[in-house]
């Protein structure tokens, strides 16, 4: 697979940037000619990952959230959402549906949504150093050479 | 955001636009304030004009379910558009019997 485009985006972990982040990623994916459902899936998954960074990575302060994304000529997208925050002590537990450490009406469904809406989700985290969530998705029309 | 009306014991919250973690607390505050004033027998959350929602919207529904139950009322979720069906199904909210 050949990479046809790449981007990198950094922003402060303010909740107002959740909308900016998912819209920016959606715009970057447009060359893959995504369906409405595909773009909604990616926007939702990115929103969940960025919200996790805003809420959990930097609980009492603001920090930087970085998104790196690349597209291949086979209609495959890889999106990495990275923070340099507190990290996740137990990734398996954090990914369990309905698990949340937040008291602010979080549903605890962030990772469940990412896993359901994307083709592949990977989480790497080191306590005290930060977390990287990698989201991958194949886009049907681009994969079948219609674009 | 949200437009809220109260009539005949029913608070209707018509949501519109995008619901995420940034917006949800404002919507929650508006709905809860109206319900505390009006003490409705029913709270209707209308999702008909919501274009995007992540799991913050599910948290919003679950929280309103708890809030209205404590006030002795019932919750109804109506007009969930096709683009939001997937996240509602994933959430298991239909098991609460609030989806109309």
gemmi code that builds the backbone of each chain (N, CA, C; Angstrom):
import gemmi

chains = {
    "A": [
        ("UNK", (0.848, -1.200, 0.000), (0.000, 0.000, 0.000), (0.881, 1.246, 0.000)),
        ("UNK", (0.538, 2.173, -0.844), (1.322, 3.400, -0.937), (0.590, 4.538, -0.211)),
        ("UNK", (1.316, 5.268, 0.609), (0.696, 6.416, 1.282), (0.509, 7.539, 0.275)),
        ("UNK", (-0.736, 8.024, 0.195), (-1.005, 9.096, -0.771), (-1.123, 10.469, -0.122)),
        ("UNK", (-1.322, 10.479, 1.197), (-1.379, 11.787, 1.865), (-1.197, 11.598, 3.372)),
        ("UNK", (-0.631, 12.610, 4.012), (-0.441, 12.575, 5.463), (-0.734, 13.943, 6.051)),
        ("UNK", (-1.122, 13.956, 7.310), (-1.310, 15.248, 7.986), (-0.990, 15.120, 9.462)),
        ("UNK", (-0.671, 16.233, 10.061), (-0.411, 16.288, 11.502), (-1.045, 17.556, 12.046)),
        ("UNK", (-1.718, 17.398, 13.176), (-2.499, 18.499, 13.730), (-2.312, 18.502, 15.240)),
        ("UNK", (-1.993, 19.656, 15.805), (-1.867, 19.744, 17.266), (-2.761, 20.853, 17.791)),
        ("UNK", (-3.355, 20.595, 18.937), (-4.233, 21.615, 19.532), (-4.252, 21.425, 21.035)),
        ("UNK", (-4.681, 22.446, 21.741), (-4.754, 22.404, 23.195), (-5.980, 21.575, 23.614)),
        ("UNK", (-5.874, 20.904, 24.763), (-6.926, 19.961, 25.184), (-8.141, 20.672, 25.782)),
        ("UNK", (-8.687, 21.605, 25.027), (-9.932, 22.268, 25.447), (-11.098, 21.550, 24.786)),
        ("UNK", (-12.206, 21.428, 25.533), (-13.337, 20.670, 24.992), (-13.887, 21.312, 23.717)),
        ("UNK", (-13.709, 22.628, 23.565), (-14.181, 23.294, 22.352), (-13.490, 22.738, 21.108)),
        ("UNK", (-12.304, 22.126, 21.278), (-11.570, 21.595, 20.128), (-12.020, 20.193, 19.713)),
        ("UNK", (-12.931, 19.583, 20.450), (-13.426, 18.253, 20.057), (-14.109, 18.330, 18.693)),
        ("UNK", (-14.911, 19.336, 18.516), (-15.620, 19.505, 17.245), (-14.641, 19.835, 16.112)),
        ("UNK", (-13.677, 20.708, 16.413), (-12.646, 21.061, 15.419), (-11.883, 19.818, 14.973)),
        ("UNK", (-11.500, 18.973, 15.934), (-10.671, 17.801, 15.619), (-11.409, 16.822, 14.717)),
        ("UNK", (-12.650, 16.492, 15.053), (-13.360, 15.490, 14.241), (-13.694, 16.044, 12.852)),
        ("UNK", (-13.983, 17.352, 12.786), (-14.282, 17.950, 11.479), (-13.038, 18.004, 10.608)),
        ("UNK", (-11.885, 18.291, 11.219), (-10.632, 18.363, 10.457), (-10.275, 16.990, 9.892)),
        ("UNK", (-10.427, 15.950, 10.716), (-10.128, 14.596, 10.231), (-11.100, 14.216, 9.112)),
        ("UNK", (-12.365, 14.548, 9.291), (-13.356, 14.224, 8.256), (-12.994, 14.905, 6.937)),
        ("UNK", (-12.571, 16.146, 7.006), (-12.192, 16.872, 5.782), (-10.974, 16.231, 5.122)),
        ("UNK", (-10.039, 15.767, 5.940), (-8.825, 15.137, 5.401), (-9.146, 13.842, 4.655)),
        ("UNK", (-10.221, 13.156, 5.083), (-10.572, 11.854, 4.487), (-11.350, 11.975, 3.175)),
        ("UNK", (-11.768, 13.160, 2.825), (-12.655, 13.318, 1.659), (-12.096, 12.740, 0.358)),
        ("UNK", (-10.772, 12.773, 0.119), (-10.266, 12.154, -1.118), (-10.564, 10.663, -1.239)),
        ("UNK", (-10.894, 9.999, -0.116), (-11.239, 8.570, -0.176), (-12.711, 8.367, -0.550)),
        ("UNK", (-13.407, 9.448, -0.851), (-14.816, 9.389, -1.248), (-15.658, 8.579, -0.253)),
        ("UNK", (-15.582, 8.925, 1.027), (-16.303, 8.144, 2.035), (-17.816, 8.259, 1.875)),
        ("UNK", (-18.522, 7.210, 2.284), (-19.981, 7.300, 2.347), (-20.347, 8.163, 3.563)),
        ("UNK", (-21.607, 8.572, 3.622), (-22.072, 9.365, 4.767), (-21.896, 8.571, 6.059)),
        ("UNK", (-22.186, 7.273, 5.986), (-22.069, 6.430, 7.186), (-20.606, 6.285, 7.611)),
        ("UNK", (-19.712, 6.121, 6.632), (-18.292, 5.977, 6.970), (-17.758, 7.241, 7.641)),
        ("UNK", (-18.116, 8.384, 7.109), (-17.592, 9.629, 7.673), (-18.174, 9.855, 9.075)),
        ("UNK", (-19.436, 9.460, 9.268), (-20.045, 9.583, 10.602), (-19.334, 8.671, 11.597)),
        ("UNK", (-18.977, 7.473, 11.137), (-18.260, 6.532, 12.016), (-16.924, 7.120, 12.472)),
        ("UNK", (-16.175, 7.666, 11.516), (-14.847, 8.206, 11.852), (-14.990, 9.431, 12.761)),
        ("UNK", (-15.920, 10.304, 12.437), (-16.102, 11.494, 13.279), (-16.437, 11.101, 14.721)),
        ("UNK", (-17.280, 10.084, 14.860), (-17.671, 9.665, 16.204), (-16.477, 9.072, 16.948)),
        ("UNK", (-15.722, 8.207, 16.267), (-14.571, 7.563, 16.917), (-13.511, 8.596, 17.303)),
        ("UNK", (-13.239, 9.541, 16.409), (-12.244, 10.590, 16.710), (-12.730, 11.443, 17.886)),
        ("UNK", (-14.022, 11.750, 17.892), (-14.579, 12.550, 18.979), (-14.394, 11.842, 20.321)),
        ("UNK", (-14.599, 10.528, 20.322), (-14.414, 9.759, 21.565), (-12.955, 9.800, 22.029)),
        ("UNK", (-12.030, 9.584, 21.093), (-10.608, 9.544, 21.466), (-10.134, 10.912, 21.953)),
        ("UNK", (-10.543, 11.955, 21.268), (-10.130, 13.308, 21.663), (-10.768, 13.680, 23.013)),
        ("UNK", (-12.015, 13.292, 23.209), (-12.679, 13.573, 24.491), (-11.953, 12.861, 25.631)),
        ("UNK", (-11.522, 11.622, 25.384), (-10.741, 10.919, 26.414), (-9.493, 11.708, 26.790)),
        ("UNK", (-8.818, 12.256, 25.781), (-7.607, 13.043, 26.049), (-7.957, 14.299, 26.853)),
        ("UNK", (-9.039, 14.962, 26.475), (-9.448, 16.196, 27.155), (-9.834, 15.913, 28.617)),
        ("UNK", (-10.605, 14.832, 28.808), (-11.158, 14.559, 30.141), (-10.133, 13.869, 31.041)),
        ("UNK", (-9.453, 12.855, 30.484), (-8.655, 11.970, 31.338), (-7.146, 12.245, 31.303)),
        ("UNK", (-6.617, 12.608, 30.123), (-5.154, 12.729, 30.014), (-4.629, 13.920, 30.807)),
        ("UNK", (-5.398, 15.002, 30.753), (-4.973, 16.235, 31.441), (-6.079, 16.664, 32.407)),
        ("UNK", (-6.273, 15.924, 33.510), (-7.444, 16.162, 34.349), (-7.506, 17.547, 34.994)),
        ("UNK", (-6.368, 18.106, 35.384), (-6.413, 19.389, 36.101), (-5.691, 20.501, 35.360)),
        ("UNK", (-5.382, 20.265, 34.109), (-4.622, 21.261, 33.368), (-4.932, 21.093, 31.871)),
        ("UNK", (-4.302, 21.897, 31.051), (-4.415, 21.710, 29.609), (-3.084, 21.209, 29.078)),
        ("UNK", (-3.147, 20.409, 28.048), (-1.942, 19.928, 27.391), (-2.192, 19.841, 25.901)),
        ("UNK", (-1.229, 19.272, 25.201), (-1.354, 19.202, 23.749), (-1.884, 17.838, 23.315)),
        ("UNK", (-2.820, 17.870, 22.397), (-3.313, 16.658, 21.732), (-2.848, 16.733, 20.287)),
        ("UNK", (-2.259, 15.641, 19.803), (-1.765, 15.612, 18.424), (-2.483, 14.518, 17.651)),
        ("UNK", (-2.911, 14.858, 16.460), (-3.510, 13.860, 15.565), (-2.625, 13.736, 14.338)),
        ("UNK", (-2.245, 12.498, 14.031), (-1.538, 12.230, 12.786), (-2.385, 11.265, 11.982)),
        ("UNK", (-2.547, 11.550, 10.710), (-3.372, 10.657, 9.884), (-2.710, 10.447, 8.548)),
        ("UNK", (-2.910, 9.242, 7.985), (-2.429, 9.010, 6.630), (-3.418, 8.157, 5.859)),
        ("UNK", (-3.404, 8.361, 4.558), (-4.302, 7.645, 3.646), (-3.462, 6.842, 2.673)),
        ("UNK", (-3.940, 5.666, 2.316), (-3.215, 4.880, 1.315), (-4.010, 4.803, 0.010)),
        ("UNK", (-3.316, 4.349, -1.022), (-3.961, 4.224, -2.335), (-4.972, 3.075, -2.366)),
        ("UNK", (-5.041, 2.264, -1.322), (-6.031, 1.176, -1.258), (-7.230, 1.535, -0.387)),
        ("UNK", (-7.400, 2.806, -0.124), (-8.569, 3.238, 0.631), (-8.499, 2.949, 2.118)),
        ("UNK", (-7.300, 2.945, 2.650), (-7.111, 2.647, 4.068), (-6.671, 3.930, 4.789)),
        ("UNK", (-7.274, 4.202, 5.923), (-6.887, 5.379, 6.705), (-6.391, 4.948, 8.080)),
        ("UNK", (-5.303, 5.566, 8.521), (-4.777, 5.342, 9.874), (-4.756, 6.690, 10.574)),
        ("UNK", (-5.394, 6.753, 11.737), (-5.511, 8.010, 12.475), (-4.976, 7.779, 13.891)),
        ("UNK", (-3.944, 8.524, 14.257), (-3.372, 8.382, 15.607), (-3.696, 9.619, 16.433)),
        ("UNK", (-4.250, 9.406, 17.610), (-4.565, 10.507, 18.529), (-3.654, 10.336, 19.740)),
        ("UNK", (-2.781, 11.305, 19.945), (-1.743, 11.148, 20.970), (-1.785, 12.284, 21.993)),
        ("UNK", (-1.602, 11.931, 23.265), (-1.439, 12.969, 24.290), (-0.206, 12.656, 25.106)),
        ("UNK", (0.252, 13.631, 25.850), (1.400, 13.455, 26.754), (0.926, 13.605, 28.199)),
        ("UNK", (-0.236, 13.024, 28.460), (-0.862, 13.208, 29.767), (-0.511, 12.113, 30.766)),
        ("UNK", (-1.478, 11.813, 31.646), (-1.205, 10.959, 32.798), (-1.078, 9.479, 32.451)),
        ("UNK", (-1.573, 9.082, 31.276), (-1.516, 7.674, 30.896), (-2.626, 6.856, 31.523)),
        ("UNK", (-2.758, 5.616, 31.048), (-3.820, 4.719, 31.535), (-3.153, 3.560, 32.276)),
        ("UNK", (-3.414, 3.387, 33.580), (-2.755, 2.318, 34.331), (-3.162, 0.919, 33.864)),
        ("UNK", (-4.435, 0.747, 33.507), (-4.939, -0.580, 33.128), (-5.785, -0.424, 31.859)),
        ("UNK", (-5.152, -0.648, 30.706), (-5.846, -0.419, 29.427), (-7.033, -1.365, 29.274)),
        ("UNK", (-6.852, -2.621, 29.680), (-7.935, -3.610, 29.522), (-9.189, -3.142, 30.279)),
        ("UNK", (-8.974, -2.675, 31.496), (-10.107, -2.200, 32.302), (-10.727, -0.950, 31.674)),
        ("UNK", (-9.854, -0.033, 31.202), (-10.353, 1.218, 30.606), (-11.206, 0.948, 29.369)),
        ("UNK", (-10.927, -0.169, 28.674), (-11.651, -0.456, 27.437), (-12.934, -1.242, 27.670)),
        ("UNK", (-13.183, -1.634, 28.910), (-14.427, -2.363, 29.189), (-15.625, -1.427, 29.045)),
        ("UNK", (-16.686, -1.874, 28.322), (-17.866, -1.038, 28.197), (-18.432, -0.659, 29.566)),
        ("UNK", (-18.855, 0.563, 29.694), (-19.477, 1.150, 30.885), (-18.476, 1.485, 31.990)),
        ("UNK", (-17.174, 1.147, 31.782), (-16.192, 1.548, 32.789), (-15.861, 3.028, 32.605)),
        ("UNK", (-15.947, 3.792, 33.671), (-15.524, 5.190, 33.620), (-14.990, 5.616, 34.975)),
        ("UNK", (-13.992, 6.489, 34.937), (-13.482, 7.050, 36.190), (-14.054, 8.446, 36.407)),
        ("UNK", (-14.856, 8.897, 35.437), (-15.378, 10.259, 35.505), (-16.690, 10.298, 36.278)),
        ("UNK", (-16.935, 11.397, 36.951), (-18.205, 11.567, 37.660), (-19.153, 12.464, 36.872)),
        ("UNK", (-18.734, 12.879, 35.687), (-19.477, 13.901, 34.953), (-20.379, 13.299, 33.872)),
        ("UNK", (-21.207, 12.339, 34.256), (-22.176, 11.738, 33.332), (-21.531, 11.143, 32.094)),
        ("UNK", (-20.309, 10.635, 32.185), (-19.742, 9.921, 31.057), (-20.366, 8.531, 31.013)),
        ("UNK", (-20.679, 8.078, 29.791), (-21.366, 6.794, 29.664), (-20.401, 5.615, 29.800)),
        ("UNK", (-19.110, 5.877, 29.684), (-18.145, 4.773, 29.740), (-18.134, 3.942, 28.469)),
        ("UNK", (-18.548, 4.565, 27.370), (-18.671, 3.828, 26.103), (-17.647, 4.243, 25.060)),
        ("UNK", (-16.708, 5.108, 25.429), (-15.781, 5.671, 24.446), (-15.048, 4.622, 23.626)),
        ("UNK", (-14.380, 3.686, 24.286), (-13.623, 2.664, 23.554), (-14.561, 1.693, 22.843)),
        ("UNK", (-15.711, 1.398, 23.454), (-16.680, 0.501, 22.798), (-17.152, 1.114, 21.475)),
        ("UNK", (-17.376, 2.422, 21.473), (-17.781, 3.109, 20.244), (-16.648, 3.048, 19.221)),
        ("UNK", (-15.429, 3.350, 19.660), (-14.292, 3.308, 18.723), (-14.169, 1.923, 18.100)),
        ("UNK", (-14.285, 0.877, 18.914), (-14.125, -0.487, 18.399), (-15.271, -0.881, 17.478)),
        ("UNK", (-16.450, -0.376, 17.774), (-17.603, -0.729, 16.951), (-17.609, 0.031, 15.617)),
        ("UNK", (-17.095, 1.261, 15.632), (-17.229, 2.129, 14.460), (-16.010, 2.076, 13.534)),
        ("UNK", (-14.898, 1.533, 14.032), (-13.682, 1.463, 13.209), (-13.327, 0.001, 12.954)),
        ("UNK", (-12.426, -0.246, 11.986), (-12.035, -1.626, 11.685), (-10.981, -2.138, 12.661)),
        ("UNK", (-10.182, -1.238, 13.193), (-9.154, -1.664, 14.133), (-8.848, -0.510, 15.108)),
        ("UNK", (-8.666, -0.850, 16.378), (-8.331, 0.153, 17.404), (-7.176, -0.389, 18.246)),
        ("UNK", (-6.126, 0.399, 18.374), (-5.004, -0.002, 19.223), (-4.762, 1.104, 20.249)),
        ("UNK", (-4.436, 0.713, 21.463), (-4.162, 1.697, 22.509), (-2.805, 1.379, 23.124)),
        ("UNK", (-1.953, 2.368, 23.146), (-0.671, 2.239, 23.847), (-0.607, 3.344, 24.875)),
        ("UNK", (-0.188, 2.997, 26.080), (-0.168, 4.017, 27.123), (0.926, 3.722, 28.132)),
        ("UNK", (1.558, 4.762, 28.615), (2.534, 4.639, 29.695), (2.163, 5.655, 30.769)),
        ("UNK", (2.000, 5.163, 31.992), (1.610, 6.062, 33.079), (2.653, 7.171, 33.232)),
        ("UNK", (2.169, 8.380, 33.261), (3.052, 9.537, 33.410), (3.613, 10.067, 32.101)),
        ("UNK", (3.422, 9.315, 31.019), (3.988, 9.750, 29.732), (2.943, 10.006, 28.657)),
        ("UNK", (1.810, 9.340, 28.740), (0.773, 9.626, 27.766), (0.225, 8.400, 27.071)),
        ("UNK", (-0.695, 8.682, 26.154), (-1.470, 7.630, 25.493), (-1.550, 7.906, 23.998)),
        ("UNK", (-1.453, 6.838, 23.208), (-1.701, 6.946, 21.771), (-2.795, 5.959, 21.390)),
        ("UNK", (-3.844, 6.463, 20.783), (-4.922, 5.625, 20.263), (-4.800, 5.615, 18.738)),
        ("UNK", (-4.727, 4.427, 18.167), (-4.631, 4.312, 16.706), (-5.928, 3.730, 16.164)),
        ("UNK", (-6.554, 4.476, 15.282), (-7.819, 4.057, 14.668), (-7.566, 3.755, 13.195)),
        ("UNK", (-8.087, 2.643, 12.705), (-7.915, 2.305, 11.288), (-9.255, 1.977, 10.662)),
        ("UNK", (-9.384, 2.382, 9.404), (-10.629, 2.065, 8.691), (-10.362, 1.931, 7.205)),
        ("UNK", (-11.056, 0.969, 6.596), (-11.020, 0.805, 5.139), (-12.246, 1.462, 4.542)),
        ("UNK", (-12.035, 2.218, 3.493), (-13.137, 2.925, 2.840), (-13.492, 2.188, 1.551)),
        ("UNK", (-14.729, 1.710, 1.507), (-15.137, 0.737, 0.495), (-14.953, 1.252, -0.933)),
        ("UNK", (-15.435, 2.450, -1.226), (-15.393, 2.920, -2.618), (-13.962, 3.128, -3.094)),
        ("UNK", (-13.115, 3.673, -2.202), (-11.718, 3.879, -2.570), (-11.001, 2.540, -2.693)),
        ("UNK", (-11.336, 1.589, -1.816), (-10.678, 0.284, -1.833), (-10.978, -0.475, -3.117)),
        ("UNK", (-12.170, -0.259, -3.689), (-12.547, -0.971, -4.904), (-12.238, -0.179, -6.173)),
        ("UNK", (-11.406, 0.808, -6.035), (-10.878, 1.487, -7.205), (-11.827, 2.434, -7.894)),
        ("UNK", (-12.898, 2.809, -7.194), (-13.818, 3.753, -7.814), (-13.338, 5.189, -7.646)),
        ("UNK", (-12.269, 5.339, -6.903), (-11.753, 6.694, -6.682), (-10.256, 6.688, -6.825)),
    ],
    "B": [
        ("UNK", (-27.790, 22.508, 20.113), (-28.217, 22.834, 21.474), (-29.647, 22.367, 21.693)),
        ("UNK", (-30.463, 23.183, 22.370), (-31.785, 22.649, 22.729), (-32.830, 23.767, 22.848)),
        ("UNK", (-34.034, 23.458, 22.358), (-35.206, 24.289, 22.608), (-36.121, 23.518, 23.549)),
        ("UNK", (-36.575, 24.201, 24.617), (-37.359, 23.489, 25.631), (-38.735, 24.119, 25.766)),
        ("UNK", (-39.776, 23.262, 25.755), (-41.134, 23.751, 25.967), (-41.784, 22.946, 27.090)),
        ("UNK", (-42.767, 23.554, 27.728), (-43.515, 22.859, 28.781), (-45.004, 23.054, 28.536)),
        ("UNK", (-45.734, 21.930, 28.452), (-47.170, 22.025, 28.201), (-47.860, 20.786, 28.774)),
        ("UNK", (-48.939, 20.992, 29.489), (-49.760, 19.885, 30.014), (-48.940, 18.825, 30.753)),
        ("UNK", (-48.026, 19.273, 31.564), (-47.256, 18.328, 32.378), (-46.124, 17.643, 31.650)),
        ("UNK", (-45.851, 18.099, 30.409), (-44.782, 17.451, 29.625), (-43.714, 18.481, 29.251)),
        ("UNK", (-42.472, 18.191, 29.613), (-41.344, 18.995, 29.128), (-40.791, 18.322, 27.871)),
        ("UNK", (-40.732, 19.086, 26.784), (-40.152, 18.564, 25.546), (-38.863, 19.317, 25.258)),
        ("UNK", (-37.771, 18.571, 25.150), (-36.466, 19.157, 24.827), (-36.131, 18.758, 23.389)),
        ("UNK", (-36.202, 19.722, 22.479), (-35.897, 19.457, 21.070), (-34.423, 19.783, 20.845)),
        ("UNK", (-33.635, 18.735, 20.671), (-32.190, 18.899, 20.517), (-31.853, 19.144, 19.055)),
        ("UNK", (-30.816, 19.905, 18.817), (-30.414, 20.143, 17.423), (-28.897, 20.356, 17.341)),
        ("UNK", (-28.379, 20.173, 16.147), (-26.944, 20.397, 15.930), (-26.113, 19.200, 16.361)),
        ("UNK", (-24.993, 19.475, 17.036), (-24.061, 18.426, 17.422), (-24.031, 18.287, 18.943)),
        ("UNK", (-24.026, 17.047, 19.417), (-23.944, 16.806, 20.862), (-22.621, 16.098, 21.154)),
        ("UNK", (-21.774, 16.771, 21.878), (-20.516, 16.155, 22.311), (-20.246, 16.552, 23.761)),
        ("UNK", (-19.074, 16.204, 24.254), (-18.719, 16.458, 25.648), (-18.670, 17.950, 25.967)),
        ("UNK", (-18.375, 18.769, 24.953), (-18.311, 20.217, 25.150), (-19.704, 20.822, 25.322)),
        ("UNK", (-20.640, 20.328, 24.540), (-21.992, 20.913, 24.496), (-22.928, 20.292, 25.546)),
        ("UNK", (-22.733, 18.997, 25.827), (-23.697, 18.268, 26.659), (-23.986, 18.923, 28.024)),
        ("UNK", (-22.973, 19.455, 28.732), (-23.289, 20.049, 30.040), (-24.251, 21.237, 29.960)),
        ("UNK", (-24.161, 22.016, 28.878), (-25.081, 23.152, 28.729), (-26.507, 22.661, 28.505)),
        ("UNK", (-26.640, 21.620, 27.668), (-27.968, 21.055, 27.403), (-28.542, 20.476, 28.704)),
        ("UNK", (-27.700, 19.735, 29.409), (-28.119, 19.116, 30.675), (-28.623, 20.175, 31.653)),
        ("UNK", (-27.881, 21.276, 31.790), (-28.261, 22.337, 32.716), (-29.605, 22.944, 32.369)),
        ("UNK", (-29.819, 23.178, 31.070), (-31.086, 23.786, 30.632), (-32.272, 22.859, 30.903)),
        ("UNK", (-32.097, 21.569, 30.570), (-33.202, 20.616, 30.746), (-33.503, 20.419, 32.234)),
        ("UNK", (-32.455, 20.251, 33.028), (-32.670, 19.987, 34.456), (-33.323, 21.180, 35.154)),
        ("UNK", (-32.918, 22.391, 34.751), (-33.512, 23.594, 35.359), (-35.010, 23.646, 35.068)),
        ("UNK", (-35.389, 23.354, 33.815), (-36.807, 23.378, 33.449), (-37.584, 22.299, 34.212)),
        ("UNK", (-36.997, 21.113, 34.329), (-37.694, 20.007, 35.008), (-37.851, 20.286, 36.505)),
        ("UNK", (-36.833, 20.907, 37.095), (-36.942, 21.228, 38.517), (-38.024, 22.282, 38.759)),
        ("UNK", (-38.163, 23.215, 37.802), (-39.228, 24.233, 37.909), (-40.604, 23.615, 37.695)),
        ("UNK", (-40.736, 22.796, 36.663), (-42.056, 22.343, 36.209), (-42.497, 21.019, 36.819)),
        ("UNK", (-41.557, 20.212, 37.307), (-41.880, 18.894, 37.849), (-42.811, 18.125, 36.904)),
        ("UNK", (-42.374, 17.866, 35.666), (-43.262, 17.238, 34.680), (-43.486, 15.754, 34.971)),
        ("UNK", (-44.597, 15.241, 34.461), (-44.825, 13.795, 34.568), (-44.045, 13.068, 33.474)),
        ("UNK", (-43.672, 13.829, 32.424), (-42.946, 13.211, 31.311), (-41.927, 14.195, 30.742)),
        ("UNK", (-40.737, 13.678, 30.463), (-39.701, 14.451, 29.763), (-39.462, 13.773, 28.424)),
        ("UNK", (-39.659, 14.543, 27.335), (-39.450, 14.000, 25.993), (-38.169, 14.598, 25.421)),
        ("UNK", (-37.240, 13.742, 25.047), (-36.021, 14.187, 24.361), (-36.190, 13.892, 22.880)),
        ("UNK", (-36.266, 14.950, 22.069), (-36.487, 14.803, 20.626), (-35.148, 14.992, 19.898)),
        ("UNK", (-34.647, 13.907, 19.277), (-33.346, 13.934, 18.602), (-33.473, 14.209, 17.099)),
        ("UNK", (-34.666, 14.590, 16.642), (-34.932, 14.705, 15.206), (-33.991, 15.622, 14.449)),
        ("UNK", (-33.446, 16.636, 15.090), (-32.590, 17.592, 14.378), (-31.123, 17.515, 14.821)),
        ("UNK", (-30.741, 16.368, 15.375), (-29.347, 16.196, 15.790), (-28.548, 15.592, 14.636)),
        ("UNK", (-27.532, 16.295, 14.204), (-26.737, 15.836, 13.066), (-25.564, 14.964, 13.458)),
        ("UNK", (-25.081, 15.151, 14.677), (-23.935, 14.357, 15.153), (-24.064, 14.167, 16.657)),
        ("UNK", (-23.684, 12.981, 17.089), (-23.671, 12.735, 18.531), (-22.659, 11.638, 18.844)),
        ("UNK", (-21.838, 11.847, 19.873), (-20.967, 10.758, 20.340), (-21.531, 10.230, 21.663)),
        ("UNK", (-20.740, 9.479, 22.411), (-21.292, 8.839, 23.609), (-21.655, 9.846, 24.701)),
        ("UNK", (-21.253, 11.114, 24.527), (-21.698, 12.150, 25.470), (-23.222, 12.277, 25.428)),
        ("UNK", (-23.805, 12.053, 24.254), (-25.262, 12.093, 24.120), (-25.921, 10.939, 24.860)),
        ("UNK", (-25.251, 9.789, 24.854), (-25.778, 8.646, 25.605), (-25.717, 8.950, 27.104)),
        ("UNK", (-24.609, 9.544, 27.543), (-24.500, 9.954, 28.947), (-25.583, 10.957, 29.322)),
        ("UNK", (-25.896, 11.850, 28.376), (-26.949, 12.846, 28.600), (-28.302, 12.156, 28.812)),
        ("UNK", (-28.612, 11.169, 27.987), (-29.894, 10.459, 28.112), (-29.940, 9.685, 29.439)),
        ("UNK", (-28.841, 8.978, 29.745), (-28.827, 8.190, 30.984), (-28.984, 9.093, 32.209)),
        ("UNK", (-28.327, 10.234, 32.174), (-28.428, 11.178, 33.287), (-29.824, 11.761, 33.441)),
        ("UNK", (-30.481, 12.031, 32.292), (-31.837, 12.583, 32.360), (-32.833, 11.519, 32.829)),
        ("UNK", (-32.537, 10.259, 32.482), (-33.374, 9.152, 32.962), (-33.348, 9.119, 34.496)),
        ("UNK", (-32.138, 9.242, 35.041), (-32.006, 9.233, 36.512), (-32.694, 10.448, 37.127)),
        ("UNK", (-32.465, 11.619, 36.511), (-33.011, 12.865, 37.053), (-34.542, 12.836, 37.075)),
        ("UNK", (-35.157, 12.442, 35.946), (-36.624, 12.491, 35.872), (-37.239, 11.387, 36.736)),
        ("UNK", (-36.531, 10.270, 36.872), (-37.023, 9.196, 37.748), (-37.064, 9.677, 39.195)),
        ("UNK", (-36.021, 10.427, 39.597), (-35.995, 10.964, 40.968), (-37.128, 11.953, 41.206)),
        ("UNK", (-37.548, 12.640, 40.127), (-38.656, 13.599, 40.255), (-40.014, 12.908, 40.106)),
        ("UNK", (-39.987, 11.605, 39.871), (-41.248, 10.855, 39.758), (-41.836, 10.855, 38.365)),
        ("UNK", (-41.063, 11.274, 37.354), (-41.580, 11.313, 35.987), (-40.990, 10.217, 35.116)),
        ("UNK", (-41.427, 10.229, 33.840), (-40.965, 9.228, 32.861), (-40.191, 9.921, 31.746)),
        ("UNK", (-39.259, 9.167, 31.167), (-38.476, 9.693, 30.042), (-38.909, 9.023, 28.747)),
        ("UNK", (-38.970, 9.837, 27.674), (-39.191, 9.287, 26.335), (-38.140, 9.861, 25.397)),
        ("UNK", (-37.550, 9.016, 24.577), (-36.601, 9.446, 23.541), (-37.276, 9.236, 22.189)),
        ("UNK", (-37.424, 10.307, 21.409), (-38.170, 10.188, 20.151), (-37.359, 10.728, 18.972)),
        ("UNK", (-37.780, 10.306, 17.774), (-37.229, 10.805, 16.495), (-35.714, 10.639, 16.371)),
        ("UNK", (-35.203, 9.487, 16.792), (-33.762, 9.248, 16.619), (-33.482, 9.037, 15.126)),
        ("UNK", (-32.677, 9.911, 14.513), (-32.452, 9.784, 13.073), (-31.580, 8.565, 12.737)),
        ("UNK", (-31.645, 8.102, 11.478), (-30.909, 6.891, 11.092), (-29.417, 6.974, 11.417)),
        ("UNK", (-28.818, 8.154, 11.272), (-27.371, 8.269, 11.504), (-26.984, 8.108, 12.968)),
        ("UNK", (-27.954, 8.147, 13.873), (-27.643, 7.968, 15.300), (-28.074, 6.598, 15.824)),
        ("UNK", (-28.743, 5.807, 14.959), (-29.258, 4.513, 15.421), (-28.142, 3.626, 15.959)),
        ("UNK", (-26.997, 3.660, 15.272), (-25.906, 2.756, 15.617), (-25.434, 2.963, 17.065)),
        ("UNK", (-25.257, 4.220, 17.446), (-24.741, 4.490, 18.796), (-25.819, 4.213, 19.850)),
        ("UNK", (-27.081, 4.437, 19.501), (-28.158, 4.126, 20.446), (-28.249, 2.616, 20.669)),
        ("UNK", (-28.109, 1.840, 19.581), (-28.154, 0.380, 19.710), (-26.989, -0.101, 20.570)),
        ("UNK", (-25.804, 0.434, 20.285), (-24.606, 0.041, 21.040), (-24.758, 0.323, 22.537)),
        ("UNK", (-25.452, 1.411, 22.857), (-25.567, 1.838, 24.252), (-26.478, 0.938, 25.081)),
        ("UNK", (-27.362, 0.209, 24.412), (-28.314, -0.632, 25.142), (-29.447, 0.158, 25.770)),
        ("UNK", (-29.603, 1.429, 25.363), (-30.645, 2.267, 25.991), (-32.049, 1.719, 25.748)),
        ("UNK", (-32.220, 0.942, 24.668), (-33.561, 0.410, 24.383), (-34.048, -0.499, 25.516)),
        ("UNK", (-33.078, -1.049, 26.284), (-33.466, -1.917, 27.397), (-34.125, -1.146, 28.538)),
        ("UNK", (-33.959, 0.176, 28.542), (-34.606, 0.999, 29.575), (-36.065, 1.267, 29.231)),
        ("UNK", (-36.461, 0.935, 27.998), (-37.842, 1.148, 27.585), (-38.188, 2.603, 27.346)),
        ("UNK", (-37.184, 3.427, 27.049), (-37.446, 4.861, 26.842), (-37.528, 5.238, 25.368)),
        ("UNK", (-37.121, 4.318, 24.468), (-37.097, 4.637, 23.045), (-38.500, 4.477, 22.469)),
        ("UNK", (-39.003, 5.570, 21.846), (-40.358, 5.514, 21.275), (-40.286, 5.603, 19.762)),
    ],
}
model = gemmi.Model(1)
for chain_id, residues in chains.items():
    chain = gemmi.Chain(chain_id)
    for i, (resn, *xyz) in enumerate(residues, 1):
        res = gemmi.Residue()
        res.name, res.seqid = resn, gemmi.SeqId(i, " ")
        for name, pos in zip(("N", "CA", "C"), xyz):
            atom = gemmi.Atom()
            atom.name, atom.element = name, gemmi.Element(name[0])
            atom.pos, atom.b_iso = gemmi.Position(*pos), 0.0
            res.add_atom(atom)
        chain.add_residue(res)
    model.add_chain(chain)
structure = gemmi.Structure()
structure.add_model(model)
structure.setup_entities()
